[in-house]
Amino acid sequence: GIIMIITSVVLTFLALNFYKMIHTKEAHELKMKNRVNAVIAEAQAYEQEAGFGKRHAFLVFAFTTGLRGGMESIVFLIGVISDFKDP
């Protein structure tokens, strides 16, 4: 008897909280969708007046990353070759 009553109270509590969570999730998703659409519209309006760095950020990042990797290789090879003794 008492276990069944406790179980029904716990399940009722969980069911009500899940219902509340689903309702809150839908409202949150709608709010986030509106916020994302506003940010996209603002970015599209700002895109016309953006400079070279803003438009080509990934290209510049990839180029500088490759350049840095090449410089590291050169520094490493100079360190290894300068310690090499001729037989």
PyMOL commands that place a pseudoatom at each C-alpha (Angstrom):
pseudoatom trace, name=CA, resn=GLY, resi=1, chain=A, elem=C, hetatm=0, pos=[0.000, 0.000, 0.000]
pseudoatom trace, name=CA, resn=ILE, resi=2, chain=A, elem=C, hetatm=0, pos=[2.409, 2.729, 1.141]
pseudoatom trace, name=CA, resn=ILE, resi=3, chain=A, elem=C, hetatm=0, pos=[5.013, 1.911, -1.538]
pseudoatom trace, name=CA, resn=MET, resi=4, chain=A, elem=C, hetatm=0, pos=[2.338, 2.194, -4.236]
pseudoatom trace, name=CA, resn=ILE, resi=5, chain=A, elem=C, hetatm=0, pos=[1.237, 5.630, -2.944]
pseudoatom trace, name=CA, resn=ILE, resi=6, chain=A, elem=C, hetatm=0, pos=[4.852, 6.892, -2.800]
pseudoatom trace, name=CA, resn=THR, resi=7, chain=A, elem=C, hetatm=0, pos=[5.462, 5.573, -6.317]
pseudoatom trace, name=CA, resn=SER, resi=8, chain=A, elem=C, hetatm=0, pos=[2.336, 7.273, -7.688]
pseudoatom trace, name=CA, resn=VAL, resi=9, chain=A, elem=C, hetatm=0, pos=[3.348, 10.590, -6.049]
pseudoatom trace, name=CA, resn=VAL, resi=10, chain=A, elem=C, hetatm=0, pos=[6.884, 10.376, -7.489]
pseudoatom trace, name=CA, resn=LEU, resi=11, chain=A, elem=C, hetatm=0, pos=[5.607, 9.468, -10.965]
pseudoatom trace, name=CA, resn=THR, resi=12, chain=A, elem=C, hetatm=0, pos=[3.038, 12.288, -10.866]
pseudoatom trace, name=CA, resn=PHE, resi=13, chain=A, elem=C, hetatm=0, pos=[5.764, 14.737, -9.844]
pseudoatom trace, name=CA, resn=LEU, resi=14, chain=A, elem=C, hetatm=0, pos=[8.015, 13.541, -12.674]
pseudoatom trace, name=CA, resn=ALA, resi=15, chain=A, elem=C, hetatm=0, pos=[5.211, 13.695, -15.245]
pseudoatom trace, name=CA, resn=LEU, resi=16, chain=A, elem=C, hetatm=0, pos=[4.329, 17.270, -14.290]
pseudoatom trace, name=CA, resn=ASN, resi=17, chain=A, elem=C, hetatm=0, pos=[7.980, 18.331, -14.401]
pseudoatom trace, name=CA, resn=PHE, resi=18, chain=A, elem=C, hetatm=0, pos=[8.472, 16.706, -17.821]
pseudoatom trace, name=CA, resn=TYR, resi=19, chain=A, elem=C, hetatm=0, pos=[5.393, 18.530, -19.134]
pseudoatom trace, name=CA, resn=LYS, resi=20, chain=A, elem=C, hetatm=0, pos=[6.724, 21.811, -17.747]
pseudoatom trace, name=CA, resn=MET, resi=21, chain=A, elem=C, hetatm=0, pos=[10.152, 21.118, -19.241]
pseudoatom trace, name=CA, resn=ILE, resi=22, chain=A, elem=C, hetatm=0, pos=[8.691, 20.425, -22.702]
pseudoatom trace, name=CA, resn=HIS, resi=23, chain=A, elem=C, hetatm=0, pos=[6.668, 23.652, -22.597]
pseudoatom trace, name=CA, resn=THR, resi=24, chain=A, elem=C, hetatm=0, pos=[9.706, 25.638, -21.454]
pseudoatom trace, name=CA, resn=LYS, resi=25, chain=A, elem=C, hetatm=0, pos=[11.891, 24.015, -24.138]
pseudoatom trace, name=CA, resn=GLU, resi=26, chain=A, elem=C, hetatm=0, pos=[9.513, 25.047, -26.926]
pseudoatom trace, name=CA, resn=ALA, resi=27, chain=A, elem=C, hetatm=0, pos=[9.431, 28.642, -25.693]
pseudoatom trace, name=CA, resn=HIS, resi=28, chain=A, elem=C, hetatm=0, pos=[13.223, 28.675, -25.361]
pseudoatom trace, name=CA, resn=GLU, resi=29, chain=A, elem=C, hetatm=0, pos=[13.678, 27.275, -28.876]
pseudoatom trace, name=CA, resn=LEU, resi=30, chain=A, elem=C, hetatm=0, pos=[11.403, 29.983, -30.303]
pseudoatom trace, name=CA, resn=LYS, resi=31, chain=A, elem=C, hetatm=0, pos=[13.308, 32.681, -28.425]
pseudoatom trace, name=CA, resn=MET, resi=32, chain=A, elem=C, hetatm=0, pos=[16.678, 31.335, -29.620]
pseudoatom trace, name=CA, resn=LYS, resi=33, chain=A, elem=C, hetatm=0, pos=[15.417, 31.056, -33.210]
pseudoatom trace, name=CA, resn=ASN, resi=34, chain=A, elem=C, hetatm=0, pos=[14.382, 34.717, -33.170]
pseudoatom trace, name=CA, resn=ARG, resi=35, chain=A, elem=C, hetatm=0, pos=[17.728, 35.699, -31.665]
pseudoatom trace, name=CA, resn=VAL, resi=36, chain=A, elem=C, hetatm=0, pos=[19.701, 33.708, -34.277]
pseudoatom trace, name=CA, resn=ASN, resi=37, chain=A, elem=C, hetatm=0, pos=[17.670, 35.219, -37.121]
pseudoatom trace, name=CA, resn=ALA, resi=38, chain=A, elem=C, hetatm=0, pos=[18.353, 38.718, -35.756]
pseudoatom trace, name=CA, resn=VAL, resi=39, chain=A, elem=C, hetatm=0, pos=[22.092, 38.035, -35.560]
pseudoatom trace, name=CA, resn=ILE, resi=40, chain=A, elem=C, hetatm=0, pos=[22.125, 36.623, -39.115]
pseudoatom trace, name=CA, resn=ALA, resi=41, chain=A, elem=C, hetatm=0, pos=[20.288, 39.668, -40.443]
pseudoatom trace, name=CA, resn=GLU, resi=42, chain=A, elem=C, hetatm=0, pos=[22.700, 41.988, -38.629]
pseudoatom trace, name=CA, resn=ALA, resi=43, chain=A, elem=C, hetatm=0, pos=[25.702, 40.077, -39.997]
pseudoatom trace, name=CA, resn=GLN, resi=44, chain=A, elem=C, hetatm=0, pos=[24.352, 40.276, -43.542]
pseudoatom trace, name=CA, resn=ALA, resi=45, chain=A, elem=C, hetatm=0, pos=[23.822, 44.020, -43.208]
pseudoatom trace, name=CA, resn=TYR, resi=46, chain=A, elem=C, hetatm=0, pos=[27.326, 44.449, -41.764]
pseudoatom trace, name=CA, resn=GLU, resi=47, chain=A, elem=C, hetatm=0, pos=[28.912, 42.261, -44.465]
pseudoatom trace, name=CA, resn=GLN, resi=48, chain=A, elem=C, hetatm=0, pos=[28.727, 44.979, -47.127]
pseudoatom trace, name=CA, resn=GLU, resi=49, chain=A, elem=C, hetatm=0, pos=[30.947, 47.326, -45.110]
pseudoatom trace, name=CA, resn=ALA, resi=50, chain=A, elem=C, hetatm=0, pos=[33.325, 44.698, -43.667]
pseudoatom trace, name=CA, resn=GLY, resi=51, chain=A, elem=C, hetatm=0, pos=[37.039, 45.034, -44.392]
pseudoatom trace, name=CA, resn=PHE, resi=52, chain=A, elem=C, hetatm=0, pos=[39.490, 42.526, -45.819]
pseudoatom trace, name=CA, resn=GLY, resi=53, chain=A, elem=C, hetatm=0, pos=[40.238, 40.971, -42.427]
pseudoatom trace, name=CA, resn=LYS, resi=54, chain=A, elem=C, hetatm=0, pos=[36.590, 40.280, -41.673]
pseudoatom trace, name=CA, resn=ARG, resi=55, chain=A, elem=C, hetatm=0, pos=[35.801, 38.816, -45.081]
pseudoatom trace, name=CA, resn=HIS, resi=56, chain=A, elem=C, hetatm=0, pos=[38.929, 36.679, -45.394]
pseudoatom trace, name=CA, resn=ALA, resi=57, chain=A, elem=C, hetatm=0, pos=[39.565, 35.755, -41.760]
pseudoatom trace, name=CA, resn=PHE, resi=58, chain=A, elem=C, hetatm=0, pos=[39.783, 32.002, -42.386]
pseudoatom trace, name=CA, resn=LEU, resi=59, chain=A, elem=C, hetatm=0, pos=[42.144, 32.463, -45.339]
pseudoatom trace, name=CA, resn=VAL, resi=60, chain=A, elem=C, hetatm=0, pos=[44.464, 34.666, -43.264]
pseudoatom trace, name=CA, resn=PHE, resi=61, chain=A, elem=C, hetatm=0, pos=[44.271, 32.237, -40.346]
pseudoatom trace, name=CA, resn=ALA, resi=62, chain=A, elem=C, hetatm=0, pos=[45.150, 29.243, -42.535]
pseudoatom trace, name=CA, resn=PHE, resi=63, chain=A, elem=C, hetatm=0, pos=[48.032, 31.122, -44.168]
pseudoatom trace, name=CA, resn=THR, resi=64, chain=A, elem=C, hetatm=0, pos=[49.532, 32.282, -40.856]
pseudoatom trace, name=CA, resn=THR, resi=65, chain=A, elem=C, hetatm=0, pos=[49.137, 28.808, -39.343]
pseudoatom trace, name=CA, resn=GLY, resi=66, chain=A, elem=C, hetatm=0, pos=[50.981, 27.243, -42.285]
pseudoatom trace, name=CA, resn=LEU, resi=67, chain=A, elem=C, hetatm=0, pos=[53.667, 29.919, -42.122]
pseudoatom trace, name=CA, resn=ARG, resi=68, chain=A, elem=C, hetatm=0, pos=[54.139, 29.334, -38.396]
pseudoatom trace, name=CA, resn=GLY, resi=69, chain=A, elem=C, hetatm=0, pos=[54.438, 25.566, -38.945]
pseudoatom trace, name=CA, resn=GLY, resi=70, chain=A, elem=C, hetatm=0, pos=[57.056, 26.138, -41.631]
pseudoatom trace, name=CA, resn=MET, resi=71, chain=A, elem=C, hetatm=0, pos=[59.047, 28.471, -39.388]
pseudoatom trace, name=CA, resn=GLU, resi=72, chain=A, elem=C, hetatm=0, pos=[58.954, 25.916, -36.560]
pseudoatom trace, name=CA, resn=SER, resi=73, chain=A, elem=C, hetatm=0, pos=[60.286, 23.245, -38.926]
pseudoatom trace, name=CA, resn=ILE, resi=74, chain=A, elem=C, hetatm=0, pos=[63.110, 25.504, -40.054]
pseudoatom trace, name=CA, resn=VAL, resi=75, chain=A, elem=C, hetatm=0, pos=[64.108, 26.345, -36.478]
pseudoatom trace, name=CA, resn=PHE, resi=76, chain=A, elem=C, hetatm=0, pos=[64.030, 22.647, -35.530]
pseudoatom trace, name=CA, resn=LEU, resi=77, chain=A, elem=C, hetatm=0, pos=[66.126, 21.608, -38.537]
pseudoatom trace, name=CA, resn=ILE, resi=78, chain=A, elem=C, hetatm=0, pos=[68.674, 24.355, -37.892]
pseudoatom trace, name=CA, resn=GLY, resi=79, chain=A, elem=C, hetatm=0, pos=[69.007, 23.107, -34.316]
pseudoatom trace, name=CA, resn=VAL, resi=80, chain=A, elem=C, hetatm=0, pos=[69.442, 19.485, -35.412]
pseudoatom trace, name=CA, resn=ILE, resi=81, chain=A, elem=C, hetatm=0, pos=[71.803, 20.167, -38.329]
pseudoatom trace, name=CA, resn=SER, resi=82, chain=A, elem=C, hetatm=0, pos=[74.098, 22.522, -36.347]
pseudoatom trace, name=CA, resn=ASP, resi=83, chain=A, elem=C, hetatm=0, pos=[74.838, 19.704, -33.882]
pseudoatom trace, name=CA, resn=PHE, resi=84, chain=A, elem=C, hetatm=0, pos=[75.561, 17.193, -36.660]
pseudoatom trace, name=CA, resn=LYS, resi=85, chain=A, elem=C, hetatm=0, pos=[79.235, 16.231, -36.934]
pseudoatom trace, name=CA, resn=ASP, resi=86, chain=A, elem=C, hetatm=0, pos=[80.748, 15.226, -40.272]
pseudoatom trace, name=CA, resn=PRO, resi=87, chain=A, elem=C, hetatm=0, pos=[82.174, 11.663, -40.146]
for i in range(1, 87): cmd.bond("trace and resi %d" % i, "trace and resi %d" % (i + 1))
show_as sticks, trace
zoom trace
